[in-house]
Amino acid sequence: MEQRSTQVSAQSSVQSSPQSSPTLASQIAATIEQQIRPFVERDGGSIAFHAFDDGVVYVTMTGACSSCAAVSITLKSGVERTLRKAFREVKSVALWQQ
């Protein structure tokens, strides 16, 4: 069983909907920061958590990821798979639209 940390870096702004727990959003943000971001950075990109709403985790992908044709594969096969395995509440991952 994976240990879930509630520590969130200063770079992550944790937002959650009224239906979701701020603690859950913090745990998701910490998982992205600690487990997913290092893998994305190896390819010259970066990932940041923005919000968790109604089962959807919203992130931004920057650096090399922002112009990569495989960003959707990274989101679904990497990020979403990892988060769904760690948190039963996560249904999908989507890019944050500003």
TIRO-2110 file (N, C-alpha, C; in Angstrom, 1 decimal):
// TIRO-2110
0.8, -1.2, 0.0, N, 1, A
0.0, 0.0, 0.0, CA, 1, A
0.9, 1.2, 0.0, C, 1, A
0.6, 2.2, -0.8, N, 2, A
1.4, 3.4, -0.9, CA, 2, A
1.1, 4.4, 0.2, C, 2, A
2.2, 5.0, 0.7, N, 3, A
2.0, 6.0, 1.8, CA, 3, A
1.7, 7.3, 1.1, C, 3, A
0.7, 8.0, 1.6, N, 4, A
0.3, 9.3, 1.0, CA, 4, A
0.7, 10.4, 1.9, C, 4, A
1.5, 11.4, 1.4, N, 5, A
2.0, 12.5, 2.2, CA, 5, A
1.1, 13.7, 2.0, C, 5, A
0.9, 14.5, 3.0, N, 6, A
0.1, 15.7, 2.9, CA, 6, A
1.0, 16.9, 2.7, C, 6, A
2.3, 16.7, 2.5, N, 7, A
3.2, 17.8, 2.3, CA, 7, A
3.1, 18.3, 0.8, C, 7, A
2.9, 19.6, 0.6, N, 8, A
2.8, 20.2, -0.7, CA, 8, A
3.8, 21.3, -0.8, C, 8, A
4.5, 21.3, -2.0, N, 9, A
5.5, 22.3, -2.2, CA, 9, A
4.9, 23.7, -2.3, C, 9, A
5.7, 24.7, -2.2, N, 10, A
5.2, 26.1, -2.3, CA, 10, A
4.7, 26.4, -3.7, C, 10, A
5.2, 25.6, -4.7, N, 11, A
4.8, 25.9, -6.1, CA, 11, A
3.4, 25.3, -6.4, C, 11, A
2.9, 24.4, -5.7, N, 12, A
1.6, 23.9, -5.9, CA, 12, A
0.5, 24.7, -5.3, C, 12, A
-0.5, 25.1, -6.0, N, 13, A
-1.6, 25.8, -5.4, CA, 13, A
-2.8, 24.7, -5.4, C, 13, A
-3.1, 24.3, -4.2, N, 14, A
-4.1, 23.2, -4.0, CA, 14, A
-5.5, 23.8, -4.1, C, 14, A
-6.3, 23.4, -5.0, N, 15, A
-7.7, 23.8, -5.1, CA, 15, A
-8.5, 22.6, -5.2, C, 15, A
-9.6, 22.6, -4.5, N, 16, A
-10.6, 21.5, -4.5, CA, 16, A
-12.0, 22.0, -4.6, C, 16, A
-12.9, 21.2, -5.2, N, 17, A
-14.3, 21.6, -5.2, CA, 17, A
-14.9, 21.5, -3.9, C, 17, A
-16.1, 22.0, -3.6, N, 18, A
-16.8, 21.8, -2.4, CA, 18, A
-17.0, 20.4, -2.1, C, 18, A
-17.2, 19.5, -3.1, N, 19, A
-17.5, 18.1, -2.9, CA, 19, A
-16.2, 17.3, -2.6, C, 19, A
-15.0, 17.8, -2.8, N, 20, A
-13.8, 17.1, -2.6, CA, 20, A
-13.1, 17.6, -1.3, C, 20, A
-12.3, 16.8, -0.7, N, 21, A
-11.6, 17.1, 0.5, CA, 21, A
-10.3, 17.9, 0.2, C, 21, A
-10.1, 19.0, 0.9, N, 22, A
-8.8, 19.7, 0.7, CA, 22, A
-7.6, 18.8, 1.0, C, 22, A
-7.8, 17.9, 2.0, N, 23, A
-6.7, 16.9, 2.3, CA, 23, A
-6.5, 16.0, 1.1, C, 23, A
-7.5, 15.5, 0.5, N, 24, A
-7.3, 14.7, -0.7, CA, 24, A
-6.6, 15.4, -1.8, C, 24, A
-7.0, 16.7, -2.0, N, 25, A
-6.3, 17.5, -3.1, CA, 25, A
-4.9, 17.7, -2.7, C, 25, A
-4.6, 17.9, -1.4, N, 26, A
-3.2, 18.0, -1.0, CA, 26, A
-2.4, 16.8, -1.2, C, 26, A
-3.0, 15.6, -1.0, N, 27, A
-2.4, 14.3, -1.2, CA, 27, A
-2.1, 14.1, -2.6, C, 27, A
-3.0, 14.4, -3.5, N, 28, A
-2.9, 14.3, -4.9, CA, 28, A
-1.7, 15.2, -5.4, C, 28, A
-1.7, 16.5, -4.9, N, 29, A
-0.7, 17.4, -5.3, CA, 29, A
0.7, 16.9, -4.9, C, 29, A
0.8, 16.3, -3.7, N, 30, A
2.0, 15.8, -3.2, CA, 30, A
2.5, 14.6, -4.0, C, 30, A
1.6, 13.8, -4.4, N, 31, A
2.0, 12.6, -5.2, CA, 31, A
2.5, 13.1, -6.6, C, 31, A
1.9, 14.1, -7.1, N, 32, A
2.4, 14.6, -8.4, CA, 32, A
3.8, 15.2, -8.2, C, 32, A
3.9, 16.0, -7.2, N, 33, A
5.2, 16.6, -6.9, CA, 33, A
6.3, 15.6, -6.6, C, 33, A
6.0, 14.6, -5.8, N, 34, A
7.1, 13.7, -5.3, CA, 34, A
7.3, 12.5, -6.2, C, 34, A
6.3, 12.0, -6.9, N, 35, A
6.4, 10.7, -7.6, CA, 35, A
6.4, 10.9, -9.2, C, 35, A
5.6, 11.9, -9.6, N, 36, A
5.4, 12.0, -11.1, CA, 36, A
6.3, 13.1, -11.7, C, 36, A
6.4, 14.2, -11.0, N, 37, A
7.3, 15.3, -11.5, CA, 37, A
8.7, 14.9, -11.9, C, 37, A
9.4, 14.1, -11.0, N, 38, A
10.8, 13.7, -11.4, CA, 38, A
10.9, 13.0, -12.7, C, 38, A
9.9, 12.1, -13.0, N, 39, A
9.9, 11.4, -14.3, CA, 39, A
9.7, 12.4, -15.5, C, 39, A
8.8, 13.3, -15.3, N, 40, A
8.5, 14.3, -16.4, CA, 40, A
9.7, 15.2, -16.6, C, 40, A
10.4, 15.6, -15.5, N, 41, A
11.6, 16.4, -15.6, CA, 41, A
12.7, 15.7, -16.3, C, 41, A
12.8, 14.4, -16.3, N, 42, A
13.9, 13.7, -17.0, CA, 42, A
13.9, 13.9, -18.5, C, 42, A
12.7, 14.3, -19.0, N, 43, A
12.5, 14.5, -20.4, CA, 43, A
12.5, 16.0, -20.7, C, 43, A
12.8, 16.9, -19.8, N, 44, A
12.9, 18.3, -20.0, CA, 44, A
11.5, 19.0, -19.8, C, 44, A
10.6, 18.3, -19.2, N, 45, A
9.3, 19.0, -18.9, CA, 45, A
9.0, 19.2, -17.5, C, 45, A
7.8, 19.7, -17.2, N, 46, A
7.4, 19.9, -15.8, CA, 46, A
5.9, 19.7, -15.8, C, 46, A
5.4, 19.4, -14.6, N, 47, A
4.0, 19.2, -14.4, CA, 47, A
3.6, 19.9, -13.1, C, 47, A
2.5, 20.6, -13.0, N, 48, A
2.0, 21.2, -11.8, CA, 48, A
0.5, 20.9, -11.6, C, 48, A
0.2, 20.6, -10.4, N, 49, A
-1.2, 20.4, -10.0, CA, 49, A
-1.9, 21.8, -9.9, C, 49, A
-3.2, 21.8, -10.3, N, 50, A
-4.0, 23.0, -10.2, CA, 50, A
-5.3, 22.8, -9.4, C, 50, A
-6.0, 21.7, -9.7, N, 51, A
-7.3, 21.5, -9.0, CA, 51, A
-7.7, 20.1, -9.1, C, 51, A
-8.6, 19.7, -8.2, N, 52, A
-9.3, 18.4, -8.2, CA, 52, A
-10.7, 18.7, -8.1, C, 52, A
-11.5, 18.3, -9.1, N, 53, A
-12.9, 18.6, -9.1, CA, 53, A
-13.7, 17.5, -9.7, C, 53, A
-14.6, 16.9, -8.9, N, 54, A
-15.5, 15.9, -9.4, CA, 54, A
-14.8, 14.7, -10.0, C, 54, A
-13.7, 14.3, -9.4, N, 55, A
-13.0, 13.1, -9.9, CA, 55, A
-11.9, 13.4, -11.0, C, 55, A
-11.8, 14.7, -11.4, N, 56, A
-10.9, 15.1, -12.4, CA, 56, A
-9.7, 15.9, -11.8, C, 56, A
-8.5, 15.4, -12.0, N, 57, A
-7.3, 16.2, -11.6, CA, 57, A
-6.9, 17.1, -12.8, C, 57, A
-6.7, 18.4, -12.5, N, 58, A
-6.3, 19.3, -13.5, CA, 58, A
-4.9, 19.7, -13.3, C, 58, A
-4.0, 19.6, -14.3, N, 59, A
-2.6, 19.9, -14.3, CA, 59, A
-2.2, 20.7, -15.5, C, 59, A
-1.0, 21.4, -15.3, N, 60, A
-0.4, 22.0, -16.5, CA, 60, A
0.9, 21.3, -16.8, C, 60, A
1.2, 21.2, -18.0, N, 61, A
2.5, 20.6, -18.5, CA, 61, A
3.3, 21.7, -19.2, C, 61, A
4.5, 22.0, -18.7, N, 62, A
5.3, 23.0, -19.3, CA, 62, A
6.7, 22.5, -19.7, C, 62, A
7.5, 23.4, -20.2, N, 63, A
8.8, 23.0, -20.7, CA, 63, A
8.7, 22.2, -21.9, C, 63, A
9.4, 21.1, -22.1, N, 64, A
9.4, 20.3, -23.3, CA, 64, A
8.0, 19.7, -23.5, C, 64, A
7.3, 19.5, -22.4, N, 65, A
5.9, 18.9, -22.5, CA, 65, A
4.9, 19.8, -23.2, C, 65, A
5.1, 21.1, -23.1, N, 66, A
4.1, 22.0, -23.7, CA, 66, A
4.0, 21.9, -25.2, C, 66, A
5.1, 21.5, -25.8, N, 67, A
5.0, 21.4, -27.3, CA, 67, A
5.2, 20.0, -27.8, C, 67, A
5.1, 19.0, -26.9, N, 68, A
5.3, 17.6, -27.3, CA, 68, A
4.0, 17.0, -27.8, C, 68, A
4.1, 16.3, -28.9, N, 69, A
3.0, 15.6, -29.5, CA, 69, A
2.5, 14.4, -28.6, C, 69, A
3.3, 14.0, -27.7, N, 70, A
3.0, 12.8, -26.9, CA, 70, A
2.4, 13.2, -25.5, C, 70, A
2.1, 14.5, -25.3, N, 71, A
1.6, 15.0, -24.0, CA, 71, A
0.3, 14.2, -23.6, C, 71, A
-0.6, 13.9, -24.5, N, 72, A
-1.8, 13.2, -24.1, CA, 72, A
-1.5, 11.8, -23.7, C, 72, A
-0.5, 11.2, -24.3, N, 73, A
-0.1, 9.8, -23.9, CA, 73, A
0.5, 9.9, -22.5, C, 73, A
1.3, 10.9, -22.2, N, 74, A
1.9, 11.0, -20.9, CA, 74, A
0.8, 11.2, -19.9, C, 74, A
-0.2, 12.0, -20.2, N, 75, A
-1.3, 12.3, -19.2, CA, 75, A
-2.0, 11.0, -18.9, C, 75, A
-2.4, 10.3, -20.0, N, 76, A
-3.3, 9.1, -19.8, CA, 76, A
-2.5, 7.9, -19.3, C, 76, A
-1.4, 7.6, -19.9, N, 77, A
-0.7, 6.4, -19.6, CA, 77, A
0.2, 6.5, -18.4, C, 77, A
0.7, 7.7, -18.1, N, 78, A
1.6, 7.9, -17.0, CA, 78, A
0.9, 8.5, -15.8, C, 78, A
0.5, 9.8, -15.9, N, 79, A
-0.1, 10.5, -14.8, CA, 79, A
-1.4, 9.9, -14.3, C, 79, A
-2.3, 9.8, -15.2, N, 80, A
-3.6, 9.3, -14.9, CA, 80, A
-3.6, 7.9, -14.3, C, 80, A
-2.8, 7.0, -14.9, N, 81, A
-2.7, 5.6, -14.4, CA, 81, A
-2.1, 5.6, -12.9, C, 81, A
-1.1, 6.4, -12.7, N, 82, A
-0.5, 6.5, -11.4, CA, 82, A
-1.4, 7.0, -10.3, C, 82, A
-2.2, 8.1, -10.7, N, 83, A
-3.1, 8.7, -9.7, CA, 83, A
-4.3, 7.8, -9.5, C, 83, A
-4.8, 7.2, -10.5, N, 84, A
-6.0, 6.3, -10.3, CA, 84, A
-5.6, 5.1, -9.4, C, 84, A
-4.4, 4.6, -9.5, N, 85, A
-3.9, 3.5, -8.7, CA, 85, A
-3.8, 3.9, -7.3, C, 85, A
-3.3, 5.2, -7.0, N, 86, A
-3.1, 5.7, -5.7, CA, 86, A
-4.4, 6.2, -5.0, C, 86, A
-5.3, 6.7, -5.8, N, 87, A
-6.5, 7.3, -5.2, CA, 87, A
-7.8, 6.9, -6.0, C, 87, A
-8.6, 6.1, -5.3, N, 88, A
-9.8, 5.6, -5.9, CA, 88, A
-10.8, 6.7, -6.4, C, 88, A
-10.6, 7.9, -5.8, N, 89, A
-11.5, 9.0, -6.1, CA, 89, A
-11.2, 9.7, -7.5, C, 89, A
-10.0, 9.4, -8.0, N, 90, A
-9.5, 10.0, -9.2, CA, 90, A
-10.1, 9.2, -10.4, C, 90, A
-10.8, 9.9, -11.3, N, 91, A
-11.4, 9.3, -12.5, CA, 91, A
-10.6, 9.6, -13.7, C, 91, A
-10.1, 10.8, -13.8, N, 92, A
-9.3, 11.1, -15.0, CA, 92, A
-8.4, 12.3, -14.7, C, 92, A
-7.5, 12.6, -15.6, N, 93, A
-6.6, 13.7, -15.5, CA, 93, A
-6.7, 14.6, -16.8, C, 93, A
-6.8, 15.9, -16.7, N, 94, A
-7.0, 16.8, -17.8, CA, 94, A
-6.0, 18.0, -17.7, C, 94, A
-5.7, 18.6, -18.8, N, 95, A
-4.9, 19.8, -18.8, CA, 95, A
-5.8, 20.9, -18.3, C, 95, A
-5.2, 21.8, -17.5, N, 96, A
-5.9, 23.0, -17.0, CA, 96, A
-6.0, 24.0, -18.1, C, 96, A
-7.2, 24.4, -18.3, N, 97, A
-7.5, 25.5, -19.3, CA, 97, A
-7.7, 26.8, -18.6, C, 97, A
-6.8, 27.7, -18.8, N, 98, A
-6.9, 29.0, -18.1, CA, 98, A
-7.8, 30.0, -18.7, C, 98, A
END
